[in-house]
Amino acid sequence: MKPTKTTKDNCAERLQQLKCCVIIPTYNNAQKLEEVIESVKEYTTLVLDQQHVISHLLVINDGSTDDTAAILERHSSVMQLSYQPNAGKGIAMRRAFKYAIEKGYDYAITLDSDGQHYAKDIPTFVDTIEENSNAIVVGSRNMGQENVPTKSSFGNKFSSFWLWVETGIRLKDTQSGYRL
């Protein structure tokens, strides 16, 4: 059987069929978080009727001290994990993956909360699951664009260089948080 092409209109249904969720870890990114959640919800929310909404989006608040909690209160339909104090992105991701497994998910797509990734790319990740269920996909950002912080650009170049020195593998964006 030929895989179904995932679109914005059928993405949430496809996520449900494939037991896949989208995880957004966040720490003090309130400035961009609302915009990111809104865009991702367009691909991860399945509305059955006025009283039944299924969301395949998990936002994990890693001890934020800004307005993140208030933003999450406005998005009660999405799955949420929050805790204090900040434990770091690695711990946040481990907690998110554990939660996703407990909820019955087999796959997770991760993206950062700072607006560097586009929700419109989620269908590509979903199609990849169906084409190769063992695939690992790492998105690649355009590191030359204006909204990429200098520390991100430098850190990415540095880690990409050392990956190449140690392995001979050239990757453009070793630090991307957009992954399957």
C-alpha atoms as an extended CHARMM CRD file, in Angstrom:
* protein
*
       180  EXT
         1         1  MET       CA              0.0000000000        0.0000000000        0.0000000000  PROA      1               0.0000000000
         2         2  LYS       CA              1.3390000000        3.4540000000       -0.9360000000  PROA      2               0.0000000000
         3         3  PRO       CA              1.8580000000        5.8310000000        2.0290000000  PROA      3               0.0000000000
         4         4  THR       CA             -0.6550000000        8.6380000000        2.4580000000  PROA      4               0.0000000000
         5         5  LYS       CA              0.7760000000       12.0670000000        1.7030000000  PROA      5               0.0000000000
         6         6  THR       CA              0.5520000000       14.1040000000        4.8910000000  PROA      6               0.0000000000
         7         7  THR       CA             -0.8740000000       17.6120000000        4.6110000000  PROA      7               0.0000000000
         8         8  LYS       CA             -1.8220000000       20.2840000000        7.1010000000  PROA      8               0.0000000000
         9         9  ASP       CA             -5.4400000000       19.0900000000        6.8800000000  PROA      9               0.0000000000
        10        10  ASN       CA             -4.7420000000       15.4300000000        7.7020000000  PROA      10              0.0000000000
        11        11  CYS       CA             -1.6060000000       15.7610000000        9.8300000000  PROA      11              0.0000000000
        12        12  ALA       CA             -3.2610000000       15.3450000000       13.2530000000  PROA      12              0.0000000000
        13        13  GLU       CA             -5.0770000000       12.2350000000       12.0500000000  PROA      13              0.0000000000
        14        14  ARG       CA             -1.8210000000       10.8250000000       10.6430000000  PROA      14              0.0000000000
        15        15  LEU       CA             -0.0380000000       11.5500000000       13.9420000000  PROA      15              0.0000000000
        16        16  GLN       CA             -2.7540000000        9.5910000000       15.7330000000  PROA      16              0.0000000000
        17        17  GLN       CA             -2.5510000000        6.6440000000       13.3270000000  PROA      17              0.0000000000
        18        18  LEU       CA              1.2410000000        6.4660000000       13.6640000000  PROA      18              0.0000000000
        19        19  LYS       CA              1.2200000000        7.0630000000       17.4440000000  PROA      19              0.0000000000
        20        20  CYS       CA              3.4060000000       10.1330000000       17.0720000000  PROA      20              0.0000000000
        21        21  CYS       CA              3.4660000000       13.2870000000       19.1650000000  PROA      21              0.0000000000
        22        22  VAL       CA              5.2280000000       16.6260000000       18.8370000000  PROA      22              0.0000000000
        23        23  ILE       CA              7.3040000000       17.7700000000       21.8150000000  PROA      23              0.0000000000
        24        24  ILE       CA              8.3000000000       21.3640000000       22.5060000000  PROA      24              0.0000000000
        25        25  PRO       CA             10.6850000000       21.8590000000       25.4370000000  PROA      25              0.0000000000
        26        26  THR       CA             10.7670000000       25.4390000000       26.6880000000  PROA      26              0.0000000000
        27        27  TYR       CA             12.7110000000       27.5250000000       29.1430000000  PROA      27              0.0000000000
        28        28  ASN       CA             12.0580000000       31.2740000000       29.3500000000  PROA      28              0.0000000000
        29        29  ASN       CA             10.9640000000       31.6110000000       25.7240000000  PROA      29              0.0000000000
        30        30  ALA       CA              7.6250000000       33.2920000000       26.4520000000  PROA      30              0.0000000000
        31        31  GLN       CA              8.2970000000       35.9000000000       23.7820000000  PROA      31              0.0000000000
        32        32  LYS       CA              8.0210000000       33.2990000000       20.9780000000  PROA      32              0.0000000000
        33        33  LEU       CA              6.2310000000       30.4100000000       22.7020000000  PROA      33              0.0000000000
        34        34  GLU       CA              2.6470000000       31.5000000000       21.9760000000  PROA      34              0.0000000000
        35        35  GLU       CA              3.3750000000       31.8630000000       18.2560000000  PROA      35              0.0000000000
        36        36  VAL       CA              5.1330000000       28.4830000000       18.1330000000  PROA      36              0.0000000000
        37        37  ILE       CA              2.3200000000       26.6820000000       19.9900000000  PROA      37              0.0000000000
        38        38  GLU       CA             -0.3480000000       28.2480000000       17.7580000000  PROA      38              0.0000000000
        39        39  SER       CA              1.4450000000       27.2120000000       14.5740000000  PROA      39              0.0000000000
        40        40  VAL       CA              2.1160000000       23.6540000000       15.7870000000  PROA      40              0.0000000000
        41        41  LYS       CA             -1.4760000000       23.1910000000       17.0120000000  PROA      41              0.0000000000
        42        42  GLU       CA             -2.6360000000       23.6280000000       13.4090000000  PROA      42              0.0000000000
        43        43  TYR       CA             -0.8880000000       20.3230000000       12.6250000000  PROA      43              0.0000000000
        44        44  THR       CA             -1.3980000000       18.4010000000       15.8730000000  PROA      44              0.0000000000
        45        45  THR       CA             -4.9820000000       19.0510000000       16.9760000000  PROA      45              0.0000000000
        46        46  LEU       CA             -7.7970000000       16.7160000000       15.9920000000  PROA      46              0.0000000000
        47        47  VAL       CA            -11.2520000000       18.2010000000       16.6360000000  PROA      47              0.0000000000
        48        48  LEU       CA            -13.8230000000       15.4280000000       16.9640000000  PROA      48              0.0000000000
        49        49  ASP       CA            -16.6490000000       17.7540000000       18.0170000000  PROA      49              0.0000000000
        50        50  GLN       CA            -17.1100000000       20.8400000000       20.2010000000  PROA      50              0.0000000000
        51        51  GLN       CA            -16.4200000000       18.9030000000       23.3940000000  PROA      51              0.0000000000
        52        52  HSD       CA            -13.7700000000       16.4680000000       22.2070000000  PROA      52              0.0000000000
        53        53  VAL       CA            -10.3870000000       17.7020000000       21.0770000000  PROA      53              0.0000000000
        54        54  ILE       CA             -7.3240000000       15.4820000000       20.8360000000  PROA      54              0.0000000000
        55        55  SER       CA             -3.9290000000       17.1320000000       20.8560000000  PROA      55              0.0000000000
        56        56  HSD       CA             -0.7210000000       15.3540000000       19.9180000000  PROA      56              0.0000000000
        57        57  LEU       CA              1.3580000000       18.2680000000       21.2080000000  PROA      57              0.0000000000
        58        58  LEU       CA              3.3180000000       18.1130000000       24.4600000000  PROA      58              0.0000000000
        59        59  VAL       CA              4.9200000000       21.2730000000       25.8350000000  PROA      59              0.0000000000
        60        60  ILE       CA              7.4070000000       20.7690000000       28.6470000000  PROA      60              0.0000000000
        61        61  ASN       CA              8.0950000000       23.8240000000       30.7960000000  PROA      61              0.0000000000
        62        62  ASP       CA             11.5940000000       23.3310000000       32.1800000000  PROA      62              0.0000000000
        63        63  GLY       CA             11.3430000000       25.6590000000       35.1850000000  PROA      63              0.0000000000
        64        64  SER       CA             10.6560000000       28.8900000000       33.3090000000  PROA      64              0.0000000000
        65        65  THR       CA             10.5180000000       32.0650000000       35.3930000000  PROA      65              0.0000000000
        66        66  ASP       CA              8.9860000000       34.3060000000       32.7040000000  PROA      66              0.0000000000
        67        67  ASP       CA              5.3560000000       34.2970000000       31.4480000000  PROA      67              0.0000000000
        68        68  THR       CA              5.5250000000       30.7270000000       30.1190000000  PROA      68              0.0000000000
        69        69  ALA       CA              3.0630000000       29.3720000000       32.7320000000  PROA      69              0.0000000000
        70        70  ALA       CA              0.4600000000       32.0020000000       31.7950000000  PROA      70              0.0000000000
        71        71  ILE       CA              0.8330000000       31.1420000000       28.1160000000  PROA      71              0.0000000000
        72        72  LEU       CA              0.3750000000       27.4400000000       28.8260000000  PROA      72              0.0000000000
        73        73  GLU       CA             -2.7980000000       28.1850000000       30.8310000000  PROA      73              0.0000000000
        74        74  ARG       CA             -4.3070000000       29.5770000000       27.6190000000  PROA      74              0.0000000000
        75        75  HSD       CA             -3.5390000000       26.3100000000       25.8150000000  PROA      75              0.0000000000
        76        76  SER       CA             -5.2230000000       23.7740000000       28.0670000000  PROA      76              0.0000000000
        77        77  SER       CA             -5.9270000000       21.4400000000       25.1330000000  PROA      77              0.0000000000
        78        78  VAL       CA             -2.2370000000       20.5700000000       24.7330000000  PROA      78              0.0000000000
        79        79  MET       CA             -0.4440000000       18.0730000000       26.9510000000  PROA      79              0.0000000000
        80        80  GLN       CA              1.8140000000       19.8270000000       29.4340000000  PROA      80              0.0000000000
        81        81  LEU       CA              4.5400000000       19.0160000000       31.9110000000  PROA      81              0.0000000000
        82        82  SER       CA              5.8730000000       21.7480000000       34.1990000000  PROA      82              0.0000000000
        83        83  TYR       CA              8.3220000000       21.6630000000       37.0660000000  PROA      83              0.0000000000
        84        84  GLN       CA             10.7140000000       23.8210000000       39.0770000000  PROA      84              0.0000000000
        85        85  PRO       CA             13.6070000000       24.4360000000       39.1450000000  PROA      85              0.0000000000
        86        86  ASN       CA             15.1320000000       24.4030000000       35.6710000000  PROA      86              0.0000000000
        87        87  ALA       CA             16.8430000000       21.0380000000       35.1230000000  PROA      87              0.0000000000
        88        88  GLY       CA             18.2580000000       21.5460000000       31.6200000000  PROA      88              0.0000000000
        89        89  LYS       CA             17.0940000000       20.5130000000       28.1720000000  PROA      89              0.0000000000
        90        90  GLY       CA             18.4490000000       16.9640000000       28.4420000000  PROA      90              0.0000000000
        91        91  ILE       CA             16.3910000000       16.2120000000       31.5550000000  PROA      91              0.0000000000
        92        92  ALA       CA             13.3720000000       17.9540000000       30.0250000000  PROA      92              0.0000000000
        93        93  MET       CA             13.5770000000       15.7500000000       26.9430000000  PROA      93              0.0000000000
        94        94  ARG       CA             13.9700000000       12.5720000000       28.9900000000  PROA      94              0.0000000000
        95        95  ARG       CA             10.8860000000       13.4980000000       31.0260000000  PROA      95              0.0000000000
        96        96  ALA       CA              8.9550000000       14.3140000000       27.8560000000  PROA      96              0.0000000000
        97        97  PHE       CA              9.8920000000       11.0290000000       26.1510000000  PROA      97              0.0000000000
        98        98  LYS       CA              8.9430000000        9.0590000000       29.2730000000  PROA      98              0.0000000000
        99        99  TYR       CA              5.5790000000       10.8380000000       29.4060000000  PROA      99              0.0000000000
       100       100  ALA       CA              4.9860000000       10.2200000000       25.6830000000  PROA      100             0.0000000000
       101       101  ILE       CA              5.7210000000        6.5080000000       26.0890000000  PROA      101             0.0000000000
       102       102  GLU       CA              3.3290000000        6.3450000000       29.0600000000  PROA      102             0.0000000000
       103       103  LYS       CA              0.6490000000        7.9250000000       26.8390000000  PROA      103             0.0000000000
       104       104  GLY       CA              1.1700000000        5.2400000000       24.1820000000  PROA      104             0.0000000000
       105       105  TYR       CA              3.2440000000        7.1370000000       21.6240000000  PROA      105             0.0000000000
       106       106  ASP       CA              5.8270000000        5.2610000000       19.5440000000  PROA      106             0.0000000000
       107       107  TYR       CA              7.3780000000        8.3130000000       17.8560000000  PROA      107             0.0000000000
       108       108  ALA       CA              8.1500000000       11.8980000000       18.7900000000  PROA      108             0.0000000000
       109       109  ILE       CA              9.0210000000       14.9170000000       16.7150000000  PROA      109             0.0000000000
       110       110  THR       CA             10.8440000000       17.5770000000       18.7100000000  PROA      110             0.0000000000
       111       111  LEU       CA             11.1590000000       21.2430000000       17.9420000000  PROA      111             0.0000000000
       112       112  ASP       CA             12.4680000000       24.2060000000       19.8770000000  PROA      112             0.0000000000
       113       113  SER       CA             10.2770000000       26.9410000000       21.3290000000  PROA      113             0.0000000000
       114       114  ASP       CA             12.3220000000       29.8640000000       20.0210000000  PROA      114             0.0000000000
       115       115  GLY       CA             10.7120000000       30.0890000000       16.5810000000  PROA      115             0.0000000000
       116       116  GLN       CA             13.6540000000       28.7520000000       14.5640000000  PROA      116             0.0000000000
       117       117  HSD       CA             11.6550000000       25.7840000000       13.2520000000  PROA      117             0.0000000000
       118       118  TYR       CA              8.5420000000       25.8290000000       11.0970000000  PROA      118             0.0000000000
       119       119  ALA       CA              5.4270000000       23.8020000000       11.8490000000  PROA      119             0.0000000000
       120       120  LYS       CA              4.8100000000       23.4790000000        8.1050000000  PROA      120             0.0000000000
       121       121  ASP       CA              7.6580000000       20.9260000000        8.0320000000  PROA      121             0.0000000000
       122       122  ILE       CA              5.9010000000       18.5090000000       10.4270000000  PROA      122             0.0000000000
       123       123  PRO       CA              4.1630000000       16.6170000000        7.5560000000  PROA      123             0.0000000000
       124       124  THR       CA              7.5790000000       15.7980000000        6.0720000000  PROA      124             0.0000000000
       125       125  PHE       CA              8.6100000000       14.1540000000        9.3430000000  PROA      125             0.0000000000
       126       126  VAL       CA              5.2940000000       12.2530000000        9.4790000000  PROA      126             0.0000000000
       127       127  ASP       CA              5.7560000000       10.9550000000        5.9250000000  PROA      127             0.0000000000
       128       128  THR       CA              9.2680000000        9.8150000000        6.8440000000  PROA      128             0.0000000000
       129       129  ILE       CA              7.8950000000        7.6080000000        9.6390000000  PROA      129             0.0000000000
       130       130  GLU       CA              5.6890000000        5.7930000000        7.1620000000  PROA      130             0.0000000000
       131       131  GLU       CA              8.4510000000        5.4720000000        4.5670000000  PROA      131             0.0000000000
       132       132  ASN       CA             11.0440000000        4.2130000000        7.0580000000  PROA      132             0.0000000000
       133       133  SER       CA              9.8710000000        3.4630000000       10.5820000000  PROA      133             0.0000000000
       134       134  ASN       CA             13.4740000000        3.2830000000       11.8330000000  PROA      134             0.0000000000
       135       135  ALA       CA             14.5310000000        6.6450000000       10.4110000000  PROA      135             0.0000000000
       136       136  ILE       CA             16.2460000000        9.3150000000       12.4430000000  PROA      136             0.0000000000
       137       137  VAL       CA             15.7100000000       12.7440000000       10.9440000000  PROA      137             0.0000000000
       138       138  VAL       CA             17.4670000000       15.9440000000       11.9860000000  PROA      138             0.0000000000
       139       139  GLY       CA             16.1870000000       19.1770000000       10.4950000000  PROA      139             0.0000000000
       140       140  SER       CA             18.6440000000       21.7480000000        9.2480000000  PROA      140             0.0000000000
       141       141  ARG       CA             18.1270000000       25.4410000000        9.9270000000  PROA      141             0.0000000000
       142       142  ASN       CA             19.3000000000       28.2580000000        7.6990000000  PROA      142             0.0000000000
       143       143  MET       CA             22.0280000000       29.4810000000       10.0440000000  PROA      143             0.0000000000
       144       144  GLY       CA             22.5620000000       32.6080000000        7.9320000000  PROA      144             0.0000000000
       145       145  GLN       CA             19.1340000000       34.0920000000        8.5850000000  PROA      145             0.0000000000
       146       146  GLU       CA             18.6460000000       37.0940000000       10.8550000000  PROA      146             0.0000000000
       147       147  ASN       CA             16.8230000000       35.4540000000       13.7650000000  PROA      147             0.0000000000
       148       148  VAL       CA             19.5550000000       32.8940000000       14.5530000000  PROA      148             0.0000000000
       149       149  PRO       CA             21.3530000000       33.9360000000       17.7500000000  PROA      149             0.0000000000
       150       150  THR       CA             25.1230000000       34.4170000000       17.3760000000  PROA      150             0.0000000000
       151       151  LYS       CA             25.8260000000       31.8380000000       20.0840000000  PROA      151             0.0000000000
       152       152  SER       CA             23.7350000000       29.2660000000       18.1790000000  PROA      152             0.0000000000
       153       153  SER       CA             25.5270000000       29.9520000000       14.9230000000  PROA      153             0.0000000000
       154       154  PHE       CA             28.9820000000       29.7490000000       16.5110000000  PROA      154             0.0000000000
       155       155  GLY       CA             28.1480000000       26.6460000000       18.5630000000  PROA      155             0.0000000000
       156       156  ASN       CA             26.7720000000       24.8980000000       15.5050000000  PROA      156             0.0000000000
       157       157  LYS       CA             29.8350000000       25.6740000000       13.3840000000  PROA      157             0.0000000000
       158       158  PHE       CA             32.1070000000       24.5350000000       16.1990000000  PROA      158             0.0000000000
       159       159  SER       CA             30.3090000000       21.2160000000       16.7890000000  PROA      159             0.0000000000
       160       160  SER       CA             29.9300000000       20.5660000000       13.0480000000  PROA      160             0.0000000000
       161       161  PHE       CA             33.6660000000       21.0770000000       12.6160000000  PROA      161             0.0000000000
       162       162  TRP       CA             34.5350000000       18.6370000000       15.4150000000  PROA      162             0.0000000000
       163       163  LEU       CA             32.0450000000       16.0580000000       14.1510000000  PROA      163             0.0000000000
       164       164  TRP       CA             33.7660000000       16.2330000000       10.7590000000  PROA      164             0.0000000000
       165       165  VAL       CA             37.2740000000       15.9990000000       12.3180000000  PROA      165             0.0000000000
       166       166  GLU       CA             36.3310000000       12.9880000000       14.4500000000  PROA      166             0.0000000000
       167       167  THR       CA             34.0940000000       11.0720000000       12.0170000000  PROA      167             0.0000000000
       168       168  GLY       CA             34.5170000000       12.4930000000        8.5290000000  PROA      168             0.0000000000
       169       169  ILE       CA             30.7530000000       13.1400000000        8.4500000000  PROA      169             0.0000000000
       170       170  ARG       CA             29.6700000000       16.5970000000        7.3480000000  PROA      170             0.0000000000
       171       171  LEU       CA             26.4060000000       17.8820000000        8.7870000000  PROA      171             0.0000000000
       172       172  LYS       CA             25.2130000000       21.4460000000        8.3380000000  PROA      172             0.0000000000
       173       173  ASP       CA             23.2710000000       21.6610000000       11.6040000000  PROA      173             0.0000000000
       174       174  THR       CA             24.3560000000       19.3050000000       14.3720000000  PROA      174             0.0000000000
       175       175  GLN       CA             22.4880000000       21.2990000000       17.0270000000  PROA      175             0.0000000000
       176       176  SER       CA             19.0300000000       21.4570000000       15.4810000000  PROA      176             0.0000000000
       177       177  GLY       CA             16.2260000000       20.7070000000       17.9060000000  PROA      177             0.0000000000
       178       178  TYR       CA             13.9530000000       19.6880000000       15.0170000000  PROA      178             0.0000000000
       179       179  ARG       CA             14.2260000000       15.9120000000       15.1240000000  PROA      179             0.0000000000
       180       180  LEU       CA             12.3290000000       12.6830000000       14.7050000000  PROA      180             0.0000000000
